[in-house]
Amino acid sequence: MSSPLVTAHPKSHWPIIQALPRLAILAACVLLLILSGAAVAAGRVQEFLGKARPSELFSGADRFGAPQGDPPLVPVYGGDRLLGHVYLNSDFTNAVGYSGKPIHMLVGIDQEGVVRGIKLVDHKEPIVLVGIPEKRVVGAMNALIGKAMRPVTSGAERPPQIDIVSGATVTVLVMGDSVVRSAVRLIRSGRIGPGAGSAAAAAQTTKTVDQDKSEIRVWETLVGDGSVRRLHLTIGEVNEAFARSGNAAAADSPEPGDPDDTFIDLYVAPASVPTIGRSLLGRRRGDIVDVALPGGRLLEIHIADSARRKALQEAA
């Protein structure tokens, strides 16, 4: 008789059984994060607005107006003249950096869809905090100022690219990508400038993956452009989430350990997209697939049955 795949002793595994409801809640949260794609917290622009002056986002601006809509847009004025709006990038799109935490930037965009200013207001990127000077990263981002996003929204132009800062590749890619994607999403919503009807219609266009397009990209690029998504949670963040959940049993049984220690560090990617699949599952050796990991490491996956083997082979 073949042995079972999983065996458990009632006493030695009782703590694991007790933890299952908590783990199920966490797994559900992770699943919602992955399926939503955006994983953004709406309405936080006011938390960071005090870190910027109007003139840092629009030349000649002297005041902010009251936030409008959801996600909120903040009108910016020069005297009585409306110059454009300011929004928080992470209110509109995913902006999770190498640290696993969002990179928050205020973006000024005028009525024509031109980026007029960018202000980095909050981040937890370790390489920028202790290594790369922040002004180098900000300087790279400033290349997007003056770029018109309406042609990008309509597909007439490719998204603008920024110069990579050596040592902070993922951080800069995530920042640039989030500014462009958030601006495109805002324009498609029809909330700024003329052509609201056509913008709203464009937002409903169905897009599909081009299965014939395939290329090999390095890990840093896949993380930076959002092909690979990361979720990093500390023990403290998990305990805080359970405390806010209203579940007394969960709140009364916090996870042990240092609050700053990692609870989970999760990377997720749809390997069925040809470019992603080929980049991550680049080499096959019989029933073994080599998966590329950060730092040049390889993870070997042994394919157990023909159905899984076929799925991975098609992806790669």
Number of C-alpha atoms within 10 A of each C-alpha: 3 4 6 6 5 5 8 9 7 10 9 9 11 11 10 13 13 10 13 11 12 18 13 11 14 15 12 12 12 15 11 12 15 16 10 10 12 15 19 18 14 14 19 17 23 15 10 15 19 10 12 14 14 21 16 16 23 24 12 14 20 15 14 18 13 10 18 12 9 10 17 20 24 20 21 28 20 17 11 10 9 15 20 25 26 28 27 31 26 26 24 25 23 24 30 29 26 25 17 18 16 22 24 24 24 25 22 28 30 20 15 14 25 18 26 23 22 26 20 19 16 13 17 16 20 14 15 17 11 9 11 15 11 13 10 16 21 15 13 17 23 18 15 21 16 13 18 20 25 18 14 18 23 14 10 9 12 11 18 14 14 17 14 17 16 11 12 19 17 22 26 25 24 24 27 24 21 25 25 22 20 21 27 21 17 23 27 23 18 18 16 19 13 13 12 15 11 12 22 15 12 16 16 10 8 6 6 6 9 10 10 8 9 14 10 14 13 14 19 19 15 21 23 24 18 20 17 18 22 20 18 16 17 17 19 18 16 18 19 14 14 21 17 12 12 10 11 11 11 19 17 11 13 15 17 9 12 11 15 11 12 15 17 12 11 12 12 13 17 13 20 16 19 21 23 24 22 22 22 25 21 15 16 15 9 9 15 15 22 17 18 18 13 9 8 8 9 13 12 15 13 13 15 10 9 10 10 11 16 12 12 19 16 13 19 21
